[in-house]
Amino acid sequence: MDCGSETTEGEAEQILSSRFFNVPNVNDKGFRLFCFPYAGGGASVFAEWRSMMNAEVDIIPLELPGRENRISEPSMTQMPDIVDAIVEELKPYIGKPFGFFGHSLGGLLCFEVARKLQSLGLPLPEPIVISGSVPSQYRKSEGLHRLPDNELLEALSNRFGIVPRGGWSEDLQKALIPTLRADMQLSESVEILDHSPLNERIHLFVGRDDEWAPPESMKHWREMTTKLPVIELFEGDHMFIRGEAKNDVIQCVKQLISERREETHI
């Protein structure tokens, strides 16, 4: 893909005061990409994206309770509560063109946030990139969140690479287990209250060797939107966004944003 975008002059700085998107000194550059990390992940998942993205784009990652700067707060396990809280804090910041990117659990979450925005008659993100994710009703439910601590860590390490074996201290593992367990519970027992299709095109990123959200499962997203989804295939497994395909993923997102900026002349 050929990537490019326009440069906006007269850029102002502002601080997002939201608890969920607490990113200081954000340059108001004309486009905001809200990024939703995978289970157990926080804002740092997208730390490298800032330096690799066009200067005209603000990367604004989600940080849920129970991780990184919010590690002391109890995790949230109910999708409707999380969606409502995020939407309320997004409202002041979606007056300008914006988009969503979410991976795995983050993909489910950003889709439900978009659907909530639609139900409220609020602006919708464009693009919406759902990466490594399957619609809630088609997700595997293996009860991972009910496993003992050691089995949970092993399962997450083997399947998703979330917890590298031997890579974290015992204290760090103990600190993060409640968050990982809460996220898996959320992922495996999502309660969807709104079944309306999203009136916006979604872009689906998928790893060629992803066993959790395999390429053939992307067909299920067709019933979730009124517009035919666009599928982008990348090399790698479920965590392809941080593997060898990372640069390709970011380049593809940059291209989608550039196309959006050209449409809106920003």
C-alpha positions as CSV (number, residue, x, y, z in Angstrom):
1,M,0.0,0.0,0.0
2,D,1.1,3.6,-0.7
3,C,0.7,5.6,2.5
4,G,0.4,9.3,2.6
5,S,-1.6,12.1,4.3
6,E,-1.9,15.8,4.4
7,T,-0.2,18.0,7.0
8,T,-2.4,20.3,9.1
9,E,-1.1,23.6,10.2
10,G,-2.0,25.5,13.4
11,E,-2.1,22.3,15.5
12,A,-3.1,22.9,19.1
13,E,-2.3,20.8,22.1
14,Q,-4.8,19.6,24.6
15,I,-4.9,17.0,27.4
16,L,-7.4,14.2,27.5
17,S,-8.6,14.1,31.1
18,S,-10.5,10.8,30.6
19,R,-9.6,8.0,32.9
20,F,-9.9,5.4,30.1
21,F,-7.9,7.5,27.6
22,N,-5.5,9.3,29.9
23,V,-2.9,10.4,27.4
24,P,-1.3,13.8,28.2
25,N,-0.1,16.4,25.7
26,V,-2.1,15.1,22.8
27,N,-1.5,17.2,19.7
28,D,-4.9,18.0,18.1
29,K,-3.7,17.0,14.6
30,G,-7.0,16.3,12.9
31,F,-7.4,12.6,13.3
32,R,-7.6,10.4,16.4
33,L,-7.1,6.7,16.5
34,F,-8.5,5.1,19.6
35,C,-6.7,1.7,20.2
36,F,-8.2,-1.2,22.2
37,P,-5.6,-3.7,23.4
38,Y,-5.9,-7.5,23.8
39,A,-6.7,-9.3,27.0
40,G,-4.3,-8.3,29.8
41,G,-2.8,-5.5,27.7
42,G,-2.7,-1.8,28.5
43,A,-1.7,1.4,26.8
44,S,1.9,0.2,26.3
45,V,0.7,-2.3,23.7
46,F,0.6,0.7,21.3
47,A,3.6,2.6,22.5
48,E,5.6,2.0,19.3
49,W,2.7,3.0,17.1
50,R,3.2,6.7,18.0
51,S,6.6,6.8,16.5
52,M,5.6,4.7,13.4
53,M,2.4,6.6,12.6
54,N,2.0,9.7,10.6
55,A,2.6,12.9,12.6
56,E,-0.9,14.0,11.8
57,V,-2.5,11.1,13.7
58,D,-2.9,10.9,17.5
59,I,-2.6,7.4,18.9
60,I,-4.9,7.2,21.9
61,P,-4.8,3.8,23.6
62,L,-7.4,2.5,26.0
63,E,-6.3,1.6,29.6
64,L,-8.9,-0.3,31.5
65,P,-8.9,-0.7,35.3
66,G,-6.5,-3.4,36.6
67,R,-3.5,-2.8,34.4
68,E,-0.5,-0.6,34.1
69,N,-1.2,2.8,35.5
70,R,-4.5,1.5,36.9
71,I,-3.2,-1.7,38.3
72,S,-4.5,-1.0,41.8
73,E,-8.1,-0.7,40.5
74,P,-10.5,-3.7,40.3
75,S,-11.0,-5.0,36.9
76,M,-14.3,-4.7,35.1
77,T,-16.0,-8.0,33.9
78,Q,-19.3,-6.8,32.3
79,M,-19.2,-5.7,28.7
80,P,-22.2,-3.4,29.0
81,D,-20.7,-1.5,31.9
82,I,-17.3,-1.1,30.1
83,V,-19.0,0.0,26.9
84,D,-21.1,2.6,28.7
85,A,-18.2,4.0,30.6
86,I,-16.0,4.3,27.5
87,V,-18.8,5.9,25.5
88,E,-19.3,8.6,28.1
89,E,-15.7,9.5,28.2
90,L,-15.4,9.5,24.4
91,K,-18.2,12.0,23.8
92,P,-16.0,15.1,24.2
93,Y,-13.4,13.8,21.8
94,I,-15.2,12.6,18.8
95,G,-16.1,15.9,17.2
96,K,-13.1,15.5,14.9
97,P,-12.6,12.5,12.5
98,F,-11.6,9.4,14.5
99,G,-11.1,5.7,14.1
100,F,-10.9,2.5,16.2
101,F,-8.4,-0.3,16.2
102,G,-8.9,-3.3,18.5
103,H,-7.2,-6.6,18.7
104,S,-8.7,-9.9,20.0
105,L,-10.8,-8.8,23.1
106,G,-10.1,-5.2,22.1
107,G,-11.7,-6.0,18.7
108,L,-14.9,-7.1,20.4
109,L,-14.9,-4.1,22.7
110,C,-14.3,-1.5,20.0
111,F,-17.1,-3.0,17.9
112,E,-19.6,-2.8,20.8
113,V,-18.5,0.8,21.6
114,A,-19.1,1.7,17.9
115,R,-22.5,0.0,18.0
116,K,-23.4,1.9,21.2
117,L,-22.4,5.2,19.5
118,Q,-24.7,4.3,16.7
119,S,-27.6,3.6,19.0
120,L,-27.1,7.1,20.5
121,G,-27.0,8.8,17.2
122,L,-23.4,9.9,17.8
123,P,-20.5,10.1,15.2
124,L,-19.1,6.7,14.2
125,P,-15.4,5.9,13.8
126,E,-13.9,5.4,10.4
127,P,-12.0,3.3,9.9
128,I,-13.0,0.5,12.3
129,V,-10.3,-2.1,12.3
130,I,-11.1,-5.4,14.2
131,S,-8.1,-7.5,14.4
132,G,-7.7,-11.2,15.5
133,S,-11.3,-11.4,16.7
134,V,-14.5,-13.4,16.1
135,P,-18.0,-12.1,16.9
136,S,-19.1,-12.9,20.5
137,Q,-21.6,-15.6,19.6
138,Y,-19.0,-17.5,17.6
139,R,-16.1,-17.4,20.1
140,K,-14.8,-20.5,21.7
141,S,-15.7,-20.7,25.3
142,E,-13.3,-23.1,27.1
143,G,-13.7,-21.7,30.6
144,L,-10.1,-20.5,30.8
145,H,-11.0,-17.9,33.4
146,R,-11.9,-20.8,35.8
147,L,-8.5,-22.5,35.6
148,P,-6.1,-22.5,38.5
149,D,-3.5,-19.8,38.4
150,N,-0.6,-21.9,37.0
151,E,-2.8,-23.5,34.3
152,L,-4.3,-20.1,33.3
153,L,-0.8,-18.7,32.8
154,E,0.3,-21.7,30.9
155,A,-2.7,-21.6,28.6
156,L,-2.3,-17.9,27.9
157,S,1.4,-18.3,27.3
158,N,0.9,-21.3,24.9
159,R,-2.0,-19.9,23.0
160,F,-1.5,-16.1,22.9
161,G,2.0,-15.4,24.2
162,I,0.4,-13.0,26.7
163,V,2.5,-14.4,29.6
164,P,6.0,-15.5,28.5
165,R,7.1,-18.6,30.4
166,G,9.7,-17.6,32.9
167,G,9.7,-14.1,31.7
168,W,8.0,-12.5,34.6
169,S,8.7,-12.6,38.3
170,E,6.3,-14.4,40.7
171,D,5.2,-11.1,42.1
172,L,4.4,-9.7,38.7
173,Q,2.4,-12.7,37.8
174,K,0.4,-12.5,41.0
175,A,-0.3,-8.9,40.4
176,L,-1.6,-9.5,36.8
177,I,-3.5,-12.8,37.3
178,P,-6.7,-11.0,38.5
179,T,-6.7,-8.8,35.4
180,L,-6.0,-11.7,33.0
181,R,-8.7,-13.8,34.6
182,A,-11.2,-10.9,34.5
183,D,-10.4,-10.4,30.8
184,M,-10.8,-14.0,29.9
185,Q,-14.1,-14.0,31.8
186,L,-15.2,-11.0,29.8
187,S,-14.1,-12.6,26.6
188,E,-15.8,-16.0,27.3
189,S,-19.1,-14.7,28.7
190,V,-19.9,-11.6,26.7
191,E,-23.5,-10.4,27.2
192,I,-24.6,-8.4,24.1
193,L,-27.7,-6.3,24.7
194,D,-27.8,-4.7,21.2
195,H,-28.0,-7.0,18.2
196,S,-28.4,-4.3,15.6
197,P,-26.0,-4.5,12.7
198,L,-23.5,-1.7,12.5
199,N,-24.1,0.7,9.6
200,E,-20.4,1.1,8.8
201,R,-17.8,-0.9,7.0
202,I,-15.4,-2.8,9.2
203,H,-11.9,-3.9,8.3
204,L,-10.9,-7.3,9.5
205,F,-7.2,-8.1,10.2
206,V,-6.4,-11.8,10.6
207,G,-3.3,-13.9,11.1
208,R,-2.8,-16.6,8.5
209,D,-2.0,-19.2,11.3
210,D,-4.3,-17.8,13.9
211,E,-6.1,-20.8,15.6
212,W,-8.2,-18.7,18.0
213,A,-9.6,-16.4,15.3
214,P,-8.8,-18.3,12.0
215,P,-9.3,-16.7,8.6
216,E,-12.3,-18.8,7.8
217,S,-14.1,-17.5,10.9
218,M,-14.1,-13.9,9.5
219,K,-17.2,-14.7,7.5
220,H,-19.3,-14.4,10.7
221,W,-18.7,-10.6,10.7
222,R,-20.9,-10.3,7.6
223,E,-24.0,-10.5,9.7
224,M,-22.8,-7.8,12.1
225,T,-22.7,-4.9,9.6
226,T,-24.8,-3.6,6.8
227,K,-21.7,-3.3,4.6
228,L,-19.4,-6.0,3.3
229,P,-16.3,-6.2,5.5
230,V,-12.9,-5.9,4.1
231,I,-10.4,-8.7,5.1
232,E,-6.6,-8.2,5.3
233,L,-4.5,-11.3,5.8
234,F,-1.1,-11.1,7.6
235,E,1.6,-13.6,8.4
236,G,1.6,-15.0,11.9
237,D,-0.5,-16.5,14.6
238,H,-3.0,-14.8,17.0
239,M,-0.5,-12.2,18.2
240,F,0.6,-11.2,14.7
241,I,0.2,-7.5,15.5
242,R,3.4,-7.7,17.6
243,G,5.3,-10.3,15.6
244,E,6.8,-10.2,12.1
245,A,3.7,-8.6,10.7
246,K,3.7,-5.6,13.0
247,N,5.1,-3.2,10.5
248,D,2.7,-4.4,7.8
249,V,-0.2,-3.9,10.2
250,I,0.7,-0.4,11.1
251,Q,1.3,0.5,7.4
252,C,-2.2,-0.9,6.6
253,V,-3.8,1.2,9.3
254,K,-1.9,4.3,8.1
255,Q,-3.2,3.7,4.6
256,L,-6.8,3.4,5.9
257,I,-6.5,6.6,7.9
258,S,-4.9,8.4,4.9
259,E,-7.8,7.4,2.7
260,R,-10.2,8.7,5.4
261,R,-8.4,12.0,5.7
262,E,-8.5,12.5,1.9
263,E,-12.2,11.9,1.9
264,T,-12.8,14.5,4.6
265,H,-10.0,16.9,3.4
266,I,-8.3,17.2,6.8
